[in-house]
Amino acid sequence: MFGFCRDKTRPIGLDIGFNAIRMIQVAQNEEGLYIRAADQMRFDPDLGGEASGRRAFAVSAIREMLARSDFHRREVVTCLPNDSLKIKSLRLDTVEPEQIEKFMREEVVHHFGLHYETDEIRYLIAGNAHHGDEIKNEVIFFGADHQTIRQHILMAEEAGLTPVSLDAVPCALFRSFETSHRRQEDQHLVSVFVDVGSLYTTVIIGRGQEVTFIKQIPLAGRQLDKDVSERLGIGLSEAGVLRSKLRHAEQNDVDPTTRQAVIDAMSHTIEELAKEVSLCFRYYAVTFRGERPEEMVFSGREAYEVTLLNALRRHLGVEIRIAQPLRGFDLSRVNLGDGEQEEQSEWAVAIGLSMKGYEPAPVGR
C-alpha cells in the first residue's frame, strides 16, 4: 500500500513529546532491518505548555530535520500526546462486538464527554477478568475528540509530512518491546513495560504479543523537576539540567549536600509513583490471575533515574532493566550519540510507530 515491497522503507515514526521531537525511519535489505534515518530536536524550555508556540516550534523542527537527514518519502505514523488521549479499563458482561459497541455509545462516550459519531472511539479486548466469582470481559477503551486529532494531522501536513496512520503511545511502546518476545515459548510470558516521560508514566502489561493492561499515571519527570525547583529555589529548566547532570556524574563529581538535597526533594513523588505502579501489579494479579511478571522494562527520558528504579525494586521485588528499543537494528547509517545513555530507551515510541504494520515471519526459538 505504501510501497514497502518496492523499496522496503517504512513510514517515518514521529514522536512529539513534551521535551523533544523524535523522528526515525526503519528500512529493510537482504541483511535485515536497519535505521535509514533518525533525528531529534529539543523543545525550547521557555515554551512550557503554551500550545501555539509549541505547534510553531514543532512544524519548524520537523521541516529542519527532514531537510538535514536522509528520510525517504514523507509518509508518517504519529501518535497523539498522552494528555490528549483518554484510556480506561472496563469490565463488561458481554463479548459480543455489537453489545460492546452499544456500551461504548451509551456509557463510555457520555462519561468522557465524547461524541460517538464524530470523535474517535477504539477499544482492545484484554481477555477474561475475574470479578469476585464472576468472569467478565476486560476491555481497554481509547478515545480522543475530533478537533484534537484534526489539529494534530494538520500540523504534520504543514510540516511537509503525509500522515498514513495515527497511533496511541501505549500501543507504539508495546510494539517496540514485543519483538523480543516472539519466540514460541514466550507466547504466554507476562511482561511489564513502564515508560516514564515528562508528564505521564505509562504502565503496560502484556501476555505474549497481546496487551492486557494499560494505565497512565500523571506523575513523571516534570513533577520531579518541580520538586527540585521548589526545594532548591531554582528554575524548572535549571532543575532539569541539574537532575540530568547528577544522573551522569560520578559520585565524587557532585557536592554531596546538593546530591542529597535533590534526592530528598524527589522522594515523595518517587514513592507515590512506585506505589501507583505497584497497584498496577496488584490489579493485574487479581483481575487475570495469571503468572506473576518476572521483570519490568523501563523506557523514556526518566528511565535512568536511579532513585526511582531503587524505589520500585523495594516495592515490587522484580528485576528491572532499561529498554533497548534499537537492539537488533543496523545503526551504521545514523548517529544517535546524543542520547541520555547507550540503551537509547527514549526512542521506544518513535521506533514503535515506524514499525506499525510490520509482520516478520514467525520463529520457533
Secondary structure by P-SEA (a helix, b strand, c coil): cccccccccccbbbbbcccbbbbbbbbbccccccccccccccccccccccaaaaaaaaaaaaaaaaacccccccccccccccccbbbbbbbbccccaaaaaaaaacccccccccccccbbbbbbbccbbbcccbbbbbbbbbbbcaaaaaaaaaaaaaacccccccccaaaaaaaaccccccccccccbbbbbbbbcccbbbbbbbccccccbbbbbcccaaaaaaaaaaaacccaaaaaaaaaaaaccccccccaaaaaaaaaaaaaaaaaaaaaaaaaaaaaaaacccccccbbbbbcccccaaaaaaaaaaaccbbbbbbcccccccccccccccccccccccaaaaaaaaacccccccccc
